[in-house]
């Protein structure tokens, strides 16, 4: 879905998009990959290691919106 959106941007729109993403996402400046970035968190939460974790909000955002 995201790749389809980006593919429709003009060269100037893509440049602006990339600049804004770099400003907003502190780690890498691009959207994360669910398999690489979210799956390990889900594996942890589903495993024995998280048996004492309750009521937590775990933000897997790559620093989206954080200040540098």
Buried (B, 14 or more C-beta within 10 A) or exposed (E): EEEEEBEEEEEEEEEEEBEEBEEBBBEEBEBBEEEEBEEEEEEEEEEEEBEEEEEEEEEEBBBBEEEE
